[in-house]
Amino acid sequence: MNLTLLTDFYELTMLAGYFELGKTSEKATFDLFFRKIPSQGGFCIAAGLEDAIDYIKNLHFSREDIEYLYSLKTFSADFLEYLREFSFSGELYAVPEGTLVFPNEPLIRITAPLAEAQFLETALLNIIGFQTLIATKAARICLSARGKEVIEFGARRAQGPDGAMSASRASYIGGCSSTSNTLAGKKFEIPVQGTMAHSWIQSFDTELEAFEKYARVFPVSSLFLVDTYDTIEGVKNAIRIGLKLKEEGKRLKGIRLDSGDLKKLSIEARKLLDEAGLEEAKIVASNDLDEWIVQDLLSQGAQIDIFGVGTSLVISRDAPALGVVYKLVAIEKDGKVCPKIKISGNIEKITNPGVKKIVRFLNKEKLVGDVLMLEDEKAYSPMATFDQFHSHKRKTISGTFEEILQPIFLEGKLFYKNPALPEIRQRTLNQLDLLDEEYKRLLNPEIYWLGLSKKLFRLKQGLLREH
């Protein structure tokens, strides 16, 4: 889709202003980052880059777009003519999807003519912000599941069709094994799963008949919803059909619990299934789950093999938005790059100036911290780093290191090949293995270190004094 007009109107008025004042070609650098980890968590998972790339590749004002803007009677004919040839010609660096990211480090860094760089703001915030939020939520839920399978069940509760599709994709990146969203399965090649609704059981005279007929249609993938009437009786009916399947050389895939005391019912169901010789049958639990409920169920000994998580995942119920921002950090004047800073009465809103890179340090196969450095600096180990907001806080970090911002567009040309979605998902799992447990706690996680290099720290302090 051409999403060019998916933008706040003030992006267009600023573009018109830049055009009328002859500022469109001034080279500028913007950072896209977030200030706070949602749900009081210890990490985020970068996601949405592939869709951002598609947006930029298709960036253009169609004839219909120009006609619509003309009808607003706001813009000059010369500016609208300028928009006919508008496209992205700059460079974009980004953190690959599935990478751990932390507050105030750029997920995306754009250097381009001012008009182009400015115009990308709204769409990139929308795409990157939402998918990063949902991938992070999925990762939290999957960590709480302690290696047990998590299925994304949220299409029917998502924020519209586009929200459902983006959430399914991001949930898979975050670690979910599959989705109930068939269109997402088709488009993104995500494994799809599903069971049945209560209406299937209600459409037959008895629950046993409903299970028997379902097993006749799906003899190798029967997973029965057992709580339409009485859950334990539902389990017993599922066992009756499961034993018939076993006699035929087939097997009952499992049962699903969707209400009641999931811990108590799962333990009793497991006992009944095992006593009947159906040890391979899985127990799936759903019913408004989130990471806290999943963690609590398992800590109490619930016998649940698979978690189906819907609403709380796809809308990130407790933190429905990631506070992503898009800030100008440098602009070129007379051939010289001038760092820019935004100052605020809220210390956390003071930006880090200049064209920067992120250097990530590892020691003994574990992450020890990130350093924001100016693009022309070289990393070394050990390295003295400075807190972003408190000049008295400093930390020396050492180990192997790597830059995590990668070139995506150079001179307007796509330089990057999107990995397959399973590869991105595996990257998430690998990245989480690099993070110590204290950063992955749901409650009061340790704060990951993001420091400034000495040169960047001095630049920032100098600009603060100057302004």
C-alpha positions in Angstrom: 0.0 0.0 0.0 1.0 3.6 -0.6 0.9 5.0 3.0 2.4 8.4 2.1 -0.6 10.4 3.5 -0.4 8.4 6.7 1.1 11.4 8.4 0.3 14.2 10.8 -0.8 17.2 8.9 1.9 19.3 10.5 4.5 17.3 8.7 3.1 18.6 5.5 2.9 22.2 6.7 6.5 22.0 7.9 7.5 20.6 4.5 5.7 23.5 2.8 7.5 25.9 5.1 10.9 24.3 4.4 10.1 24.5 0.6 9.0 28.1 0.7 12.1 29.1 2.7 14.6 27.1 0.6 15.5 24.6 3.4 14.4 21.3 1.9 17.9 20.2 0.9 19.6 21.0 4.2 21.0 17.7 5.5 19.6 16.6 8.8 19.8 13.7 11.2 16.9 12.4 13.2 16.9 9.6 15.9 13.8 7.4 16.6 13.9 6.1 20.1 11.8 5.5 23.2 12.2 6.9 26.7 10.7 4.3 28.9 10.3 0.5 28.8 6.6 -0.4 29.0 5.1 -2.5 31.9 8.0 -1.4 34.1 10.1 -4.0 32.2 13.8 -4.5 31.8 14.1 -4.6 28.0 12.4 -4.1 24.6 12.5 -6.2 21.4 12.9 -4.1 18.2 10.3 -4.9 15.5 8.6 -3.3 12.5 11.7 -2.6 10.4 10.5 -4.7 7.4 7.2 -2.7 7.2 9.1 0.5 7.6 11.3 -0.4 4.7 8.2 -1.2 2.6 6.8 2.2 3.5 9.9 4.1 2.4 10.3 2.1 -0.8 6.7 3.1 -1.7 6.9 6.7 -0.6 5.5 8.9 -3.2 2.6 11.3 -3.7 0.1 9.9 -6.2 -2.0 12.1 -8.5 -4.9 11.5 -6.2 -2.8 12.6 -3.2 -1.9 15.8 -4.9 -5.5 16.5 -5.9 -6.6 16.0 -2.3 -3.9 18.3 -0.9 -4.9 20.9 -3.6 -8.5 20.7 -2.4 -7.4 21.8 1.1 -6.5 25.2 -0.2 -3.5 25.4 2.1 -0.5 24.8 -0.2 1.0 26.7 -3.1 1.0 25.3 -6.6 4.8 25.2 -6.6 4.9 23.2 -3.4 2.4 20.6 -4.8 4.5 20.4 -7.9 7.6 19.7 -5.8 5.7 16.8 -4.1 5.2 15.1 -7.4 8.8 14.0 -7.4 9.2 13.5 -3.7 10.9 10.3 -2.6 13.6 9.2 -0.1 17.2 9.8 -1.2 19.1 9.7 2.2 20.6 7.0 4.4 18.9 5.0 7.2 20.6 2.9 9.8 18.5 0.7 12.1 18.7 -2.0 14.7 17.7 -5.3 13.1 14.4 -6.8 14.2 14.6 -9.2 17.1 17.4 -7.1 18.8 17.2 -6.1 22.4 16.9 -2.4 22.7 16.8 0.0 25.7 15.6 3.6 26.4 17.2 6.5 24.6 19.2 4.5 22.0 18.2 5.0 18.4 16.2 2.2 16.9 16.5 4.1 13.6 18.9 6.9 12.6 18.1 8.8 9.4 20.4 11.3 7.7 18.7 12.9 4.6 17.6 16.2 3.2 15.6 17.9 5.9 12.2 17.7 4.1 12.6 13.9 3.6 13.9 13.1 7.0 11.2 15.2 8.7 8.4 13.7 6.7 9.1 10.1 7.7 8.3 10.8 11.4 4.6 9.9 11.8 4.6 6.6 9.8 7.9 5.4 11.3 6.7 6.1 14.9 3.5 4.2 14.1 5.1 1.2 12.5 8.1 0.8 14.8 6.4 1.8 18.0 3.5 -0.6 17.8 5.4 -3.7 16.6 8.2 -3.1 19.2 5.6 -2.8 21.9 3.8 -6.1 20.9 7.0 -8.0 20.3 8.2 -7.0 23.8 4.9 -8.0 25.4 5.1 -11.4 23.6 8.6 -11.9 24.9 7.5 -11.2 28.4 4.7 -13.7 28.2 6.9 -16.3 26.6 9.6 -15.9 29.3 6.8 -16.3 31.9 5.8 -19.5 30.2 9.2 -21.1 31.0 9.7 -22.7 27.6 6.1 -23.8 27.2 4.3 -23.0 24.0 2.5 -19.7 23.6 -0.1 -19.1 20.8 -1.3 -15.7 19.9 -5.1 -15.7 20.0 -5.9 -12.0 19.6 -7.2 -11.1 16.2 -10.8 -10.6 17.3 -9.8 -8.2 20.0 -7.1 -6.3 18.1 -7.4 -2.6 17.2 -8.8 -3.2 13.7 -7.6 -5.4 10.9 -4.2 -3.6 10.5 -3.7 -3.9 14.2 -4.5 -7.6 14.1 -2.0 -8.2 11.3 0.9 -6.2 12.8 0.2 -7.8 16.3 0.4 -11.3 14.8 3.7 -10.6 13.1 5.2 -8.9 16.2 4.0 -11.6 18.5 5.8 -14.2 16.5 8.9 -12.1 16.5 8.6 -11.9 20.3 8.5 -15.7 20.7 5.0 -16.9 20.1 5.0 -20.3 18.3 1.9 -19.7 16.2 -1.2 -17.5 15.6 -5.0 -18.0 15.3 -5.0 -15.3 12.6 -5.2 -17.2 9.3 -4.5 -14.1 7.1 -1.3 -13.5 9.1 -0.4 -17.1 8.6 -0.8 -16.7 4.9 1.0 -13.4 4.5 3.8 -13.9 7.0 4.1 -17.7 6.8 3.5 -18.0 10.6 2.2 -21.4 11.8 -1.5 -21.3 12.5 -3.5 -23.2 15.1 -7.1 -23.3 16.4 -9.5 -25.5 18.3 -13.3 -24.8 18.4 -15.7 -22.4 19.9 -18.5 -23.2 22.5 -21.0 -22.8 19.6 -19.7 -26.0 18.0 -20.6 -27.9 21.1 -23.9 -26.1 21.5 -24.9 -26.9 18.0 -25.2 -30.6 18.8 -27.6 -32.4 21.2 -24.8 -33.5 23.6 -21.2 -32.5 24.3 -20.1 -36.1 23.6 -21.7 -36.0 20.1 -20.0 -32.7 19.4 -16.6 -34.2 20.2 -17.3 -37.4 18.3 -18.3 -35.5 15.1 -15.3 -33.2 15.4 -13.0 -36.2 15.7 -14.6 -37.7 12.7 -13.7 -34.7 10.6 -10.3 -34.0 12.2 -9.1 -37.4 13.4 -5.4 -36.4 13.8 -5.9 -32.9 15.2 -8.7 -33.1 17.6 -8.3 -30.6 20.5 -11.6 -30.3 22.5 -12.9 -27.2 24.3 -14.2 -28.8 27.5 -15.8 -26.1 29.6 -19.1 -25.4 27.7 -21.1 -27.1 30.5 -19.2 -28.8 33.2 -15.4 -28.9 32.8 -14.6 -32.2 34.4 -17.4 -33.9 32.6 -16.0 -32.3 29.5 -12.6 -33.8 30.2 -14.2 -37.2 30.7 -16.1 -36.9 27.4 -12.8 -35.9 25.6 -11.2 -39.0 27.1 -14.0 -41.2 25.8 -13.3 -40.0 22.3 -9.6 -40.0 22.8 -9.7 -43.7 23.7 -11.7 -44.4 20.5 -9.1 -42.5 18.5 -6.3 -44.5 20.2 -8.1 -47.8 19.2 -8.0 -46.6 15.6 -4.3 -45.9 15.8 -4.8 -42.2 16.1 -4.5 -39.9 19.2 -6.2 -37.1 21.0 -4.2 -33.9 20.4 -5.5 -32.3 23.7 -8.1 -30.3 25.5 -8.6 -26.6 26.1 -9.6 -24.9 29.4 -11.1 -21.5 28.9 -12.7 -20.7 32.3 -12.7 -21.5 36.0 -9.7 -22.2 38.3 -7.2 -23.1 35.6 -4.6 -24.3 38.1 -7.0 -26.7 39.9 -8.7 -27.8 36.7 -5.5 -28.4 34.8 -4.1 -30.7 37.6 -7.3 -32.7 37.7 -7.5 -32.9 34.0 -3.9 -34.1 33.7 -4.6 -36.8 36.3 -7.7 -38.1 34.4 -5.9 -38.0 31.1 -2.8 -39.9 32.4 -4.9 -42.5 34.2 -6.7 -43.1 30.9 -3.4 -43.7 29.1 -3.6 -40.4 27.2 -0.4 -39.0 28.5 0.4 -37.4 25.1 -2.7 -35.2 25.1 -1.8 -31.6 25.7 -3.6 -29.2 28.0 -4.2 -25.7 26.5 -5.3 -22.8 28.7 -6.8 -19.5 27.6 -9.1 -17.0 29.3 -7.7 -13.5 29.4 -4.1 -14.5 30.2 -1.1 -12.2 30.5 2.5 -12.7 31.7 1.5 -12.3 35.4 -1.2 -14.9 35.3 1.0 -17.3 33.3 3.8 -16.9 35.8 1.4 -17.3 38.7 -0.2 -20.5 37.3 3.1 -22.2 36.7 4.5 -21.2 40.1 1.4 -22.9 41.7 2.0 -26.1 39.8 -0.6 -25.8 37.1 -0.3 -28.7 34.5 -0.6 -26.5 31.4 1.3 -27.3 28.3 0.3 -24.5 26.0 -1.0 -21.0 26.7 -3.4 -19.2 24.3 -3.0 -15.4 24.9 -5.2 -12.9 23.2 -6.4 -9.5 24.2 -3.7 -8.7 26.8 -1.0 -9.5 24.1 -2.3 -7.8 21.0 -3.3 -4.5 22.6 -0.7 -4.7 25.4 -3.5 -4.0 27.8 -1.4 -2.6 30.7 0.8 -0.4 28.5 -1.1 0.3 25.2 1.6 2.5 23.7 5.4 2.7 23.5 6.6 6.3 24.0 8.6 6.5 20.8 9.8 9.9 19.7 11.6 11.3 16.7 14.1 14.0 17.4 16.4 16.2 15.3 20.0 15.6 16.6 22.1 17.3 13.9 21.8 19.6 10.9 24.3 20.6 8.3 25.1 24.3 7.9 27.6 25.5 5.3 29.1 22.1 5.0 29.5 21.6 8.7 27.4 19.2 10.8 26.0 21.0 13.8 24.8 18.9 16.8 21.3 19.7 18.1 19.9 19.2 21.6 16.4 19.4 23.0 16.3 20.7 26.6 13.4 20.1 29.0 12.5 20.7 32.6 12.0 16.9 32.7 15.5 15.5 32.8 14.5 12.3 30.9 13.4 14.4 27.9 16.8 16.0 27.3 18.1 14.4 24.1 21.5 13.1 23.2 22.9 15.3 20.4 24.9 14.5 17.3 25.2 11.7 14.8 25.6 8.6 17.0 26.1 4.9 16.9 25.4 2.2 19.5 28.2 -0.1 20.7 27.2 -3.2 22.6 29.6 -4.9 25.0 29.5 -8.6 25.9 31.6 -10.4 28.5 31.5 -14.2 28.9 28.6 -14.4 26.4 26.4 -12.0 28.4 25.5 -8.4 27.7 27.2 -5.9 30.1 26.1 -2.6 28.6 25.7 -0.3 25.6 27.5 2.9 24.8 26.3 5.8 22.7 29.2 7.2 20.7 29.6 9.8 18.0 29.8 8.3 14.6 33.5 9.2 14.1 34.6 7.7 17.4 36.3 4.3 17.8 35.3 1.9 20.6 37.9 0.2 22.8 37.9 -2.0 25.9 37.9 -1.2 28.8 36.0 2.0 28.2 34.9 4.7 30.6 31.3 5.7 30.1 29.0 8.4 31.6 25.4 8.4 32.8 23.1 10.2 30.4 21.5 12.4 33.0 23.7 12.4 36.1 27.3 13.6 35.6 28.5 11.9 38.9 27.5 8.4 37.7 30.1 6.6 35.7 30.9 3.0 34.7 33.8 1.3 33.1 32.8 -1.6 30.9 34.9 -4.1 29.0 34.6 -7.1 26.8 34.0 -7.8 23.1 31.9 -5.2 21.4 29.9 -4.6 18.2 28.0 -1.8 16.6 24.3 -2.7 16.4 23.0 0.0 14.0 23.2 -1.4 10.5 22.9 0.3 7.1 19.4 -0.1 5.6 19.2 2.6 2.9 22.3 4.4 1.4 21.8 7.3 -1.0 18.1 6.3 -1.1 18.9 2.7 -2.3 17.9 -0.3 -0.3 21.1 -1.9 1.0 19.5 -4.5 3.3 17.9 -7.9 2.8 15.1 -8.6 5.2 15.6 -11.9 7.0 12.9 -14.5 7.0 10.5 -14.2 9.9 11.6 -17.4 11.7 15.1 -16.1 11.5 14.0 -12.9 13.2 12.1 -14.9 15.9 15.2 -17.0 16.5 17.3 -13.8 16.9 14.9 -12.7 19.7 15.4 -16.0 21.5 19.2 -15.8 21.1 19.3 -12.2 22.3 17.3 -13.0 25.4 19.8 -15.8 26.2 22.5 -13.1 26.3 20.6 -11.1 29.0 21.1 -12.0 32.6 18.0 -13.1 34.5 17.8 -10.0 36.7 17.0 -7.9 33.6 14.2 -10.3 32.6 12.3 -10.2 35.9 8.7 -9.1 35.7 9.0 -7.2 39.0 11.7 -4.7 39.6 14.2 -5.7 36.9 17.7 -4.5 37.0 18.3 -1.4 34.8 20.5 -2.1 31.9 23.5 0.2 31.5 23.4 2.7 28.6 26.3 5.1 28.9 27.7 8.0 26.9 31.3 8.1 25.6 33.5 10.8 27.1 33.3 12.8 23.8 29.5 12.6 23.6 29.2 13.4 27.3 31.3 16.6 26.9 29.4 17.6 23.8 26.1 17.2 25.6 27.3 19.1 28.7 28.7 21.9 26.4 25.4 22.3 24.6 23.5 22.4 27.9 25.7 25.2 29.2 25.5 27.1 25.9 21.6 27.1 25.9 
